[in-house]
Amino acid sequence: MARILETELYEPVKAFLEKQGYEVKAEVGSADIVACRGNDDPVIVELKTGFTLSLFHQAVDRQGVTDSVYIAVARGSGRRFQAALKSNLKLARKLGLGLITVRLADQLVEVHADPAPFTPRKMKPRKDRLLREFARRVGDPNTGGSTRVTLVTAYRQDAMRCAQYINENGPSRGAEVAKATGVDRATRIMADDHYGWFERVERGIYGLTPKGTEARENKIIEASESKKN
């Protein structure tokens, strides 16, 4: 596949702006494209073949000249590009930037967002979930920045405590486990069995599966308890 050049984006974007009555010139000062129309504020467009951090740096710097700043990238295909477009569109809006894509095959220019002031919309349910998780988690069992490792959540810690109790006391009723461990949702955790640690031996009574026993033997559960103590 031939390598795309930034210069290939120029003519389609220029033609798009000229259709809207702008006079367009390239490489004015440090800007890739500058477009002027009457007494309107100038429009600046920064070109890149794909999304990069430097593209956003350049565009933010141009906001010192005008509020009408766009970034323009070559439009790709497939899920990977769609995911990149979605995440970078969100970033562009938060920075008050416009975002344009150019489909080079047919010169299609599409404006996905215009420059506008951004006011963050707080999501109370997400905030509440965050604070509940923070409050329920015992100690600080994870290391910030970890990837490709099993993170210890408050839910996992509760499941660990339930498994610890059953390991020491044998198959038990959910209410008994809840009372002894302080895990109010013990019965639900054991019934849902997200980790494959529990099995129902009879109605309302749960024991450990071989996987749960192995987790105990590998000190997965004890690690949580040591954080607690």
Backbone hydrogen bonds, N-H to C=O, Kabsch-Sander energy under -0.5 kcal/mol:
donor,donor_aa,acceptor,acceptor_aa,energy
8,E,5,L,-1.3
9,L,6,E,-1.8
10,Y,6,E,-0.6
10,Y,7,T,-0.7
11,E,7,T,-0.7
13,V,9,L,-1.9
14,K,10,Y,-3.0
15,A,11,E,-2.7
16,F,12,P,-2.0
17,L,13,V,-2.2
18,E,14,K,-2.6
19,K,15,A,-1.8
20,Q,17,L,-1.1
21,G,18,E,-1.8
22,Y,17,L,-1.8
23,E,36,C,-3.0
24,V,22,Y,-0.5
25,K,34,V,-2.4
27,E,32,D,-2.4
28,V,31,A,-0.9
29,G,27,E,-0.6
31,A,28,V,-2.0
33,I,45,V,-1.4
34,V,25,K,-2.6
35,A,43,V,-2.7
36,C,23,E,-2.4
40,D,37,R,-2.2
43,V,35,A,-2.9
44,I,68,S,-2.6
45,V,33,I,-2.0
46,E,70,Y,-2.5
48,K,72,A,-2.1
56,F,52,T,-1.3
57,H,53,L,-2.3
58,Q,54,S,-2.6
59,A,55,L,-2.2
60,V,56,F,-2.6
61,D,57,H,-2.0
62,R,58,Q,-1.8
63,Q,59,A,-0.9
63,Q,60,V,-0.7
64,G,61,D,-1.5
65,V,62,R,-2.3
66,T,62,R,-1.7
69,V,67,D,-1.5
70,Y,44,I,-2.9
71,I,98,G,-2.1
72,A,46,E,-2.7
73,V,100,I,-2.1
74,A,48,K,-0.6
75,R,102,V,-2.9
81,F,77,S,-0.6
82,Q,78,G,-1.9
83,A,79,R,-2.6
84,A,80,R,-2.0
85,L,81,F,-3.1
86,K,82,Q,-2.3
87,S,83,A,-2.2
88,N,84,A,-2.5
89,L,85,L,-2.3
90,K,86,K,-1.6
91,L,87,S,-1.7
92,A,88,N,-2.6
93,R,89,L,-2.3
94,K,90,K,-1.9
95,L,91,L,-1.6
96,G,93,R,-1.1
97,L,92,A,-3.1
98,G,69,V,-2.8
99,L,113,A,-2.1
100,I,71,I,-2.8
101,T,110,E,-2.4
102,V,73,V,-2.1
103,R,108,L,-3.0
104,L,102,V,-1.0
106,D,103,R,-0.9
107,Q,103,R,-1.2
108,L,103,R,-1.2
110,E,101,T,-2.6
110,E,108,L,-0.5
112,H,99,L,-2.6
112,H,110,E,-0.7
113,A,99,L,-1.3
119,T,117,P,-0.5
122,K,120,P,-0.7
124,K,122,K,-0.8
127,K,123,M,-2.1
128,D,124,K,-2.9
129,R,125,P,-2.2
130,L,126,R,-2.1
131,L,127,K,-2.4
132,R,128,D,-2.3
133,E,129,R,-2.3
134,F,130,L,-2.2
135,A,131,L,-2.5
136,R,132,R,-2.3
137,R,133,E,-1.9
139,G,137,R,-0.6
144,G,142,N,-0.5
146,S,143,T,-1.6
151,L,149,V,-0.6
153,T,151,L,-0.8
157,Q,153,T,-2.3
158,D,154,A,-2.3
159,A,155,Y,-2.4
160,M,156,R,-2.5
161,R,157,Q,-2.1
162,C,158,D,-2.0
163,A,159,A,-2.5
164,Q,160,M,-2.5
165,Y,161,R,-2.0
166,I,162,C,-2.3
167,N,163,A,-2.4
168,E,164,Q,-1.6
169,N,165,Y,-2.2
170,G,166,I,-2.6
172,S,206,Y,-2.3
174,G,204,G,-1.4
177,V,173,R,-2.3
178,A,174,G,-2.7
179,K,175,A,-2.2
180,A,176,E,-2.2
181,T,177,V,-2.4
182,G,178,A,-2.0
184,D,182,G,-1.0
186,A,183,V,-1.7
189,I,185,R,-2.6
190,M,186,A,-2.6
191,A,187,T,-2.4
192,D,188,R,-2.8
193,D,189,I,-2.3
196,G,193,D,-0.8
199,E,207,G,-2.1
201,V,199,E,-0.7
201,V,205,I,-1.7
202,E,205,I,-1.3
205,I,202,E,-2.6
206,Y,172,S,-2.9
207,G,199,E,-3.0
209,T,197,W,-2.7
213,T,209,T,-2.5
214,E,210,P,-2.5
215,A,211,K,-2.3
216,R,212,G,-1.9
217,E,213,T,-2.5
218,N,214,E,-2.2
219,K,216,R,-1.5
220,I,215,A,-2.1
221,I,215,A,-0.7
223,A,219,K,-1.7
224,S,220,I,-0.9
224,S,221,I,-0.6
225,E,221,I,-1.7
226,S,222,E,-2.4
227,K,223,A,-1.5
228,K,224,S,-1.9
229,N,225,E,-2.1
